[in-house]
Amino acid sequence: MKFFIDTAIVDEIREVHELGLLAGVTTNPSLIAKSGRVFEEVLKEIVSFVEGPVSAEVISREAQGMIEEGEKLAQIAPNITIKVPMTLEGLKAVHHFAKKGIKTNVTLIFSANQALMAARSGATFVSPFIGRLDDIGHDGMQLIQQVAEIYTIHDIKTEIIAASVRHPVHVTQAALAGAHIATVPYKVLKQIVQHPLTDQGIEKFEADWKKANQ
Ligand code: E4P
């Protein structure tokens, strides 16, 4: 499973990029709003150093509007991936983008059937939202398992992005469930790195080293 970061804060992306493990970036309108910056400017800055897919979401409800927005965004850089909501209009836009060779990420996926349809319309990626399903008492991880199994049985090449990740356990479970990618918030990426036994171990090694007058 690969790591994407789910943020529009460029400093966070830069920091994780330095770790050498960053395979892509996802943004959404809420994350862009939180950054307080102009959408296109943020995207241009991200693609100046991120080589992997960078998801940029359209706002229109109608396919034609999504196509216009998406084609404009796709001109920013070849690695811009157009994030489209899982609706009938969204699928029409996905089909259009697929024909033009523009990558898409179908977002707000909450059922296996939605993921199957999105793939058949030509989605490059699908984003099942784990955390939002957990929030309403459903099992988000079961959805990842189902989609992974269906895609394997039917030899579907669309990649599964485990989205709406809330904590490190989600990341382990998504990897085991067969997600190709997890898009992880900065805070959770930092939580994954930290472990109290790692910190204690470093302190003990340092103390022993000093005691031995090395
Ligand atoms: C995915 O691409 C979305 O940007 C994101 O994971 C949504 O997460 P949330 O449910 O925490 O808003």
Boltz pocket constraint, residues with backbone or C-beta under 6 A from the ligand:
constraints:
  - pocket:
      binder: B
      contacts: [[A, 6], [A, 26], [A, 27], [A, 28], [A, 107], [A, 127], [A, 129], [A, 131], [A, 132], [A, 162], [A, 163], [A, 164], [A, 165], [A, 183]]
      max_distance: 6.0
